[in-house]
Each structure stands twice: as C-alpha cells, then as structure tokens.
C-alpha cells in the first residue's frame, strides 16, 4: 500500500482541512455501508469546494493531489485497499466539482482515479445519503481513451494564463489567490545578467503604469468574500472586565475545537437564552481583543429599527455545524486571510456588504433580496420583520 502519510496529506489538501494524526487514522477505517456515518462525512467535507467554477480555477491544485492518489489506487479498488473506507467517501464528494470541471485530458491522465471516481459515483446513491450530502448529477467519462495517455506534467491550468501560478491555503478554510506572473526559467536566467543595469535605469526612468485589461473579469461580490457559517453556542459567561459583553464558546465543527467569541448582547439576551442555541457567525474577520479577551468570530443578530430588540439569526436545525451560508446570485469563495492586506480586504468587504443585510416581512434573513441560504433552506429570525442585521 502507498505511503498513507502522503495520502493523508493529499486528502487534507483536497478537503481544505488540517488533519490531526487521529483524523488520518480515521480516514482509513472501514466505511460501514450498512450503517453509514454521514455525520463524520459531513464533518470532513465541510470546507470542500462545491463550485465547479472555483474547482476549475484550482485545477492544477487538484491534479497535484490526485496524482498522489493515483498510485495508491492502481493495485486496489479503494483508497483503503479491498473495502470502502471513509477516505473514499469524503474524497469522492470533495472531488466532484473538480471532476465536473476537468476535460478528457485530465481524466485520461488520471485514469486510475477516474476509474475509482466512476465506481464511487455509482456506489453512493445506493447507500441512501441524507439530503445534506449533495451528490448532484453524475460526471460523464469518455471511455474511448487515446493510444497514448497524456502526461500529468503536460497539463496546464484550465483558466490561468501561462506563467501564472496558483497558491492554495490548506490549513482551515479553503481559499486561493493568483500570484504575479513569473518569467520562464530561460528568461529569468538571462534577466539575472542584466539585473544591475536594469536597476540603474529604473532609478532614472519611471516605468509607465500598465493599462487596465480590456476584458478584465468582474470583481467578486463583497458578500461572497465573507465566511458566514453555522455554529452552536456551547457556553456563555459575562466578560470579567466589561459589563455589557458576553464571552462565548462556539462550536463551528472545526478540528481545532470551539472558538472564543465576544459579543455585546448583554442588554438584549440573557446568558441562558443564548447558551445551547445555533447561530450564524462571520468567521474570517481579523480576530480582535475586546477588553483583553480575543474574539475569533462575530455573531450575527437582527434588530428592530429602534435597536431596542435583538435576535439571533436561526439556521435550519438540520444544518451541520460549520456549514457555509451562501447567497444566490452572489457566487464566490470566501477569503482566507493570511496577511495584513488580506485582513483589510475582508474588513472592507464586510463594511460594503453589511448595509445590504436585512430581514424580510416574513422574517427571512437576506442580503438585499437573496436569503441567507443553506442546504436545508433559508435562515430566519423569530419575530423581527423588516429589520437590520449586523
């Protein structure tokens, strides 16, 4: 069997999670097809990319990780060997968007993975997964393979221009950023010889600003940059240094454990009313210290026009912890900040999007007129109609 440590690394990158040693061991446990544990499947796939467009942009990333799975599957039917394991199920679900975006060249270059994937997409529907496990339409495969299979190293990114690389963050939330175009190796070598002369020249002459691209793609909607997720408030305590603040422990389904969140809700809800409740939280704003305690997310609440009443936004009960909220018509993957500039971009996205958050006359939480959407329906509030959300 191929090195399971390498396979575990690849799977972590495919599902965009940082896996512990215990997680990796669990991946290769037999998946009981008679009594499937869909809760564990949902836990491991909570950050997987589901957008075909996003997966297409990340095609190089997926090809690199699937190339690790390829030799592991050559002598076996499944990633765990002779029988289905948890890794088979979560990898299949996490790779569906990528497989939908792949052309025949990629499917042929990864023919062993394609064979396994096609087998899994016929196997899983028979296990009657719950509605929260979205299988979607089957991926089509062209079985008239060429005499010579294309080499993996010959595959260019599907949508990126030549010379542009793609960096993928893999330690929690999934995200990607296109890097600046780099010259080919030969050009880089030649450029090194002229570097000194070029630097001297640039001191004398200021290069003109590049003209904007004529066919630039439209910018991503600000609201889609926000990582809004379903959480469960485990405990609530009064802040020791601020009488109007609560300190909450919130489970977002993350392997790292609950987050500490500080909220100014003392004047509106009792600790007992908050504890044990599901809520929606913005999870990719920069952590901020509030009177000495760092808050790692922000609870969203709806208020009336006078701001005398505040209520939590309520996700459908069937939603898995950590499920991301989306808005129809405002597609895009949330940002995963790693630098000061990234944090600033998320803050600006929040400030731009927040005025559009509201509750409808029938108490549905919305961005403009698009509901806060989940796989089990829209999020709501208990009583506040035509209110504001922040």
N, C-alpha and C positions, 0 to 999 in steps of 0.2 A: 504493500500500500504506500502511496506517495506520502511525503512528509506532512503529517497533519498540522504541524505548526504553521507551515507555509499556506496550507489550505485554509486554516483558521484566519490567518492574516488577510487572505484574499476575500474571504466571506465577510469579514469585518468591513472591508472597503466597499464591498458590493452593497451592504445594507447600511453603510454610513454609521457604524457604531464602533466604539472602542470596547473590545471584548475582553473580559477577565479570563483567567485560566479556567475558572469554573464554567463560564459561558462556553468556552471552546470544547470542554469535555461534554457539556450538554448537547452541543451540536451533533455529535456523532452517536448519541443514544438512539435506539430504535424508535421509530415513529409508529405508535400503535394505530394501525388503520382501522381497527375495530372500535377504539375509543380515542379518536384524535384529540390532542390537547391544543385546541385552536387558540386558547388564551396565550400560550407560550409562543405560538406562531405570530400572533398579533404583536406581542411584546418585542420580538426580534425584528419585525418588519415595520415598526412604527415610523422609522425615518427613511424607508426605502423610497427611491424616486418612482413616481407613478406617471409622470408626464412623459409622453413619447417625445415631445419636442426637447425637453430637458435631457432625456437619455440620448437623443441624437447628438446634442451638443457635447455630451460626455462620452461619445463612442470610443475614443481612444482609452479612456479610463476603464470602461467595461471590458474592452478587448484584452487589456493587460491583465485584469483579474481573472477573466475566463480562461486565459492561456495557462493559468496556474491549475485550474480545474481540469483542463483537457487531459493531461497525462494521468491524473487520478482516476478519470472515468474510462480510459482506454481498456483496462482489463476488467472493469466492473460495470454492473448495471447502475449502481447508485454510488453517491459520494462516500457512504459508509461501508460499501462493499456489496454484499449479496442482498441486503434488505434495505427498505426505505428508512432513512434517519431524518431527524429534524432539519439538518442542513439541506437535504434535498428539497423539502417543502419551502423553507424560507428563501433559499436561493432561487427556486423557480419563480416565486412571487416577486422577488426583488429584481429579477432579470427580465420580467415580461415586457416592461416598457422598452428596455434595450433591444430585445429580440424583435419587437414590432418596428423599431427604427432601423434595424440592420438591413442591408441589402444582401443579395445572394452571395456576394464575395465574402462577406463576414461570416455568414452561416456556413459556407463551404470551408473556409479557413479554420473554423471551429466546429468541424463536422461531428466530432465525438460529443461535444457539449450540445450541439444541435440535436443529435440523436437522443441524448438524455432528456433534453428540454421537451421534445415532442412526446416522449413517453410520459413525462410528468403531466403535461397538459391534457393527456387523455386519462391519466390516473386520478387526478384530484377531484374532478367533478363527481366521480363515483363515491367519494368519501363524504358527500353532502356538507360542504363547509358552510358556516353561517353567513348571513348577508354581509357582515363586516369584513369577510375575506373575499375581496373582489377578484374574480378570475378573468372576467372580460372575454372578448372573442378570441378564438384560437389563432395562433400565429401560423401563417402559411409557410410551407417549405417547398423548395424546388428540388425534387429528387433526381433530376437529370443532371447529375454532377459532372463537371468537366474532367477530362482525362488527367489533367494536372491541377491539383488543388492550389489555390492562391496561398502565398506565404503570409503569415501574420505581419511580418515586418514590412510588407508591401502595402499595407492598408493605411491610407491617410485618414485624418479625421473627417467626419462626414460633412461638417458645416464650417469648420475653421479654415481660414486662408492658409496657404503654405507658409511655414515658418512661425506660425503662432502656436504656442503650447497651451495646455490646459492644466491648471493646478486644482486638485480636488481635496477639500478638507474632509478628514475621516475620523475625527475624534469626538463626535456627538452629532450635532445637526448636520445635515447634508447641505453642501454648497459648492459652487465652482466659480472661478474668475479667470478670464482670459488674460494671459501675460503679454507683455510687449513682444512684437515680432523680433526674432533674433536672426542675424545673418547666417548663411550656411557655413560649415567649417572652413572651406577654402577661402571664402570671403573674409572670415574672421581672421585667418592667418595672415592674409595679405594686409588686412587693416591694421594688424599689430605693428607692421613695419612702418606704417605711415602715421601712427598714433601721435607721436611727438609733434610732427609738422602740423597735423590737423588741429591739435590743441592750441598751438601758437596762432594759427589762422583764425580760430574761433574767437580768440581774445580780441582780434581786430575787427572781425565782421560778425555781426549778429545775424543768425540764420532767420529767414522769414518764417512766420508762423504757418504751419501746414493748413491747406484749405480743407474745410469740412467735407466729409464724404458725401457724394450726391445721393447715394442710395442707403444712407445710414438707417439701421433698423430702429423702429420706435422704441422709446425708453420703456423699461419695465414699470408697471403701475406701482406707485408707492405702497399701497396696501398689501400687495403680494410680497413685498420685501420683509414684512413683519411676520415673525414666527409666533402665531397665536395658537395655543394648544390647550387641550382638556387636562385639568388637574383635579386632585382630590385634597381638600384641606384636612390634614391629619390632626393638627393641634393648633390652638390659638392662645397666646399669652399677651398680657399687657407689656408694652415696652417699659423697661425699668427707668428710662430717662426721658420719656415723652408721654404725657397723659392722653394724648389723642391718637396714639399709634398702637397697632397690634403687631406682634411678631408671630408669623405663622410658619408651620412646616407643611410643605405642599408636595404631594407625590405626583410627578409628571411621567411616571413609567420609565424613569431613567435608571440605568445600571449603577450610576454613581450615588443613587439614593435621593431622598427628598431635598428640595431647595428651601432655603430660608427666605421668606418674603415679608417685607414690612409694608403695612397698609394703613392709611389714615381713615379707618372705618369705625373708630370707637363711638363717635357721635351718632352713628346710623344703625349699627347692628351689635348685638351682644356677642360675646365670645361663644356662648352656647349655640347661638343661631348660625354662626359660621362654621364651627367645628363639625367635620364629617360631611360637609357639603361639596358638591362638584362645582367647579368654576372654570372660567377661561382666563388665561394669563398670557401676556406678551413676554416671550422667553428670550428674545435676542437683543433687548436693550442693555446698555452697559450697566453692570452691577454698580450700585451706589450705596454709600454709607449714609444711614439715616440715624442721626444721634448715636453714632458709634457702632451700629449694627448694619452689616452689609445686606442689602436686599438684592436677590438674584433674579427677580422677575417682577412683573406688575399685574396685580389682579384687576380685571375689567369690571366696572359696575355701571349700571344705568341710573340716572337721576331725573327727577321731575324738573320742570322749568325753574322753580324756585330753589332748587337744590336743597330741599328740606327732607327728601326721601331718597335713599339709595338702595338698589337691589343688585345682587349678583346676576351675571348672565348665566343661564342654565343650559348646558348641553344635553342632548338626549341621553337617557340613562344607559343605553346600550353601547355608547361610545367607549372605546378603550382609552385608558389613561395615556396621555401623550399624543392622541390623535390631533392632527393639524386642522385648523379651520381654514376653509378656502372661500373665495367669493367668485361666483360665476361671472365671466366677462372680464375678470382681472387676474389673468393667469400669470404664473411665475413662481420660481422657487425662493424661499426666504433666504435672507443673507445670514451667513455665519461669520460674524466679525472676528478678526484676528489682529487688527491693527487699529491705531487711533483714528485713522481716516475711515476705516470700516464702521467703527462705533459711531462716528459723527454722521455717516451716511444713514445708518439705521435711525438715529435720533431725528434727522431731517425727514425721513420717510414717515415716522410716527407723527411729527408735527404737521406734515402735509395731509396725512390720511385722517387723523383724529376728528377734524371738524365734520367729516362725512359720516361718522358713526352715529346711529340713531336707533330708536325703536319705533316700529310702525303702529298704526291704530289697533292692530290685533296682537301687539306685544311681541313681535318678532324682531330680534336683533339684526341690524342691517348695516352695510356700508353703502351710502346713497340708497339705492333700492335693491341691492343684492344682499340676500340673507347671509348671516354667518353660517356657512354650510358645513355639514359633516356627512359621513357615510350613512348616518341614520336620520338625517333630516336637519332642519334649521335649529339654531339656538334661540331661546326665548327669555323673557323675564316674567315675573309672577304677576305684577299689576301695573307697571308703569308703561302707559301708551304714549306715543309721540314724545319720547324723552331723549335725553342726550346720553352718550356713552363715553366714558374715559376712565 
